[in-house]
């Protein structure tokens, strides 16, 4: 199930289903929710539902593993982990012109105006591309400059928006979770070590946002 929680109010059921729902993420304009759903046959797919309620749509549609959806700040792409064509980081163009199968690259432009997310669900699975073979464990996060951070192999990794220049940015193999702090601290990333003690990731500055 998916639940909503508003300040000062009790939790409310937003979506009830016999499946398991995980990793809900609200779109940049607040109009959509992407989440992972585990079906009865054991497959994990990414679904999108209007934030005001309505029909949920399976946007990955494959008996495989898909998890940890993350919206791009410009509202044009949805990133996620999958093993649908080998384990790695995948991107989905939400509209037909985002990219076509066989395109060499795709670019990110920081939005200057308020973002409006528009989704063309027709043949949306044809607009899925594997952009990196480095397989995220979780916490896929995109910054407003289009950089991608995620945890993998118990460390934090960084990639460009198109999946290029993938780099491990922490060492030690004890990072099991990550959160980006945008305003409160001079460093942007907080990791959680294996003993659940929060630490700041070294070498990541506010300029990375």
Secondary structure, DSSP 4 states (H G I P E B T S, - for coil): -EEE--TTS--EEEE--SSEEEEEEE-TTSSEEEEEEE-TTS-EEEEEEETT----EESS-SSS-EEEEEE-TTSSEEEEEE-TTSSEEEEEESSTTS--TT-S-------SS--------TTGGGGEEEEESS---EEEEE-TTS-EEEEETTEEEEE-TTS-S-EE---SS-EEEEEE-SSSSSB-EEEEETT--EEEPTT-BGGG-
